[in-house]
Amino acid sequence: MADTVLIRGATVVDQSGSRRADVRVGADGTIVEVGADLDPTGAEVVDASGAVVAPGLVDVHVHLRQPGKEEAETVETGARCAALGGYTAIVAMPNTTPAIDCAAVVREVLELGRTAPCDVHTSGAVTVGRGGEQLAPMAEMAALGVRLFTDDGAGVQDAGLMRRAMQYASDLGVTLAQHCEVDELAAGGHMHEGEWSSRLGIPGQPAEAEELMVARDLMLARMTGARVHFQHLSTAGSVELVRAARASGVQVTAEATTHHFTLTHAECASYSPLFKVAPPLRTDADVAAVRAGLADGSINAIATDHAPHTQEDKERPFEQAPPGMLGLETALALALTELDMPLEQLLAATSWFRPPSPASVTSMAARLHPVSPPTCACSTPPRRGWSTPPTPQVAVAIRPTPGARFGAGCATRCWPASSW
Amino acid sequence: MTGLLSAADLDPDMLAEMFRLSESFLEVSSRRIPKVPALRGRTVVSLFYEDSTRTRLSFETAAKRLSADVMTFSVGTSSVNKGESVRDTIETIEAMGIDAIVVRHGCAGVPAQVAQWTDAAVVNAGDGAHEHPTQALLDCFTLQQRFGSLDGLRIAIVGDIRHSRVARSDVAMMSALGASVTLVAPATLMPPSLEGWPVATSSSLDDVAGDVDVVYLLRMQTERMGQHLMPSMREYTARFGLTARRAARMNPDAVILHPGPMNRGVEISGEVAELPNALVVDQVRNGVAVRMAVLWWLLGSGTELVPSVDSAVPTADVEDDRG
């Protein structure tokens, strides 16, 4: 058997642009050479005419549920979903049990990820136990490679504490990421407050619950000079705040999830908790603003906020069910079919986070995902090649058990990256 | 119709038929032995996850007057306390052989979820702040009795609209029947958005009370004070309570409705509650009749979806003691 693979005839899209080239993949799975008309001698040749070859995708926002909630997801199963979706690196969120808030838990997660089919990185909590009261030992976690700190699942409510976190993090070379949600306005709300929550009788939370914390943290970022990343922006007001702050020179990056640019609060009319997410699905105008933010680069990254739960949990009453949707397997398909963005820009937002992103997540992604050589490649067919255009609903299909979780990924057949 | 989840499940024609059935069942209820064998052999489960006295008793009485077997599922003493999911509970009771489930839950949407998990007819007996369609049925039936029709009727619904499933069902049903509805509440007790609601709004009961045919008072709950939605019960009463002074300014023919249980001295003064145009007792009486109509409609008609009143209510009834 040939010990190298030569991918021929594809369009290669990466940081240096887009061109027709061949790609040689070494025996260890890393890309050893990209160029025109590479010598096929001794290599297994894959004809990739009409396909796109790009660096593997990077998701800075996934929930792997381990330790503590292994019946919903594990590092291994989550990483397999990621690989199926074209991801080669993912960042686990720290809202596990116990929280990823110290070196011991960081080590455990990294160890679990060592044999996973994609690179598993972890974020660390900003505060001990994500309790919002005491700074977590960020330096000891940073020493183990943690580059992103967040209390995701909740925002850090105390402005004074957040200020100190930003100051303390500023010489660690790390990014502080925030799940923006002000408790006083959001508490008890299970969906976006507006037309649909009023009709459905489900308590809502207003857009301002998110925007207030975005505005606060932008001010704190300006005050401290910290690198701040906003997670899953969902409202038009948040996008505008970030756009304006960036223009005025604040170091800030932001991500949007696939569901926040595809679905609206009208989905909640089914009362299916599959559509319960945090932050909640918003209005048509918000979806349009998120798309516009991605298109003009105000939002740098497409993330999934892949957040599995057990079937039992997602069959509880809407107001009692936990928030979260799946996304890893379908994100690229949704981005390609739903967003009107040039392929290079779209892949930049799902992979290498190139400019117009100024700094923070960019440098994190570069560390996470060394591009020379990339550890893996993913291939996407041209848009017209989708045999079954994924619907937004596909993105939220729940699979009952981790063991049965490979059935629903319609997008996966579209790129055989992991088989190369 | 395979269940009753929302007031919108009933169009005006169906409502007219439902009211005709309810008239017949009112007659049954007035008999010395108020019972017909219409649903003999059918089993109705009452599954109340939230405390309720009158709605539960009303449904169970309705089912028993139709000779249905009634299974009462008391959440307080059941396996729900052991952590059983709603779905498992539904599948368990369905396996025992049932025809209808009357469900109340503190969370919006649970009856819609339940309907996906069972072949039995599901009747929404109140879900969170969403809907309470049989309350709207009995309210509209009561108004039809009094006024002959709801068409053109001016109705003020007063109080905690935001958290009220009664208001949501009543707005839908009353406006479908041609009434014009005005919601009266401070902004804190209004739904965050009224987009798509066929209503007018006011924040002054004084402005509205003299201009309507119906004042519908919602129950005010003390927990709203803790949520900063009203400064105090006293202030609520001062602005939105139907005091004797305000009641005196109502049209002579206007009526007062309340879904119960009443907070006398809060949303309604004790003496106003005793006025002859306060129809609270009629509402309760009619509640049994409309719930008989709903259960009969869902379970009793056999092949005929909308039975005529004559065939709907057996009149020669062996259990009816005419002696």
Interface residues (C-beta under 8 A of the other chain):
Chain A: E193 G194 E195 S197 S198 R199 L200 G201 I202 P203 G204 P206 S270 Y271 E312 E315 R316 P317 F318 E319 Q320
Chain B: S85 V86 R87 H105 C107 A108 G109 V110 A112 Q113 D127 G128 A129 H130 E131 R165 R168 P191 P192 S193 L194 E195 G196 W197
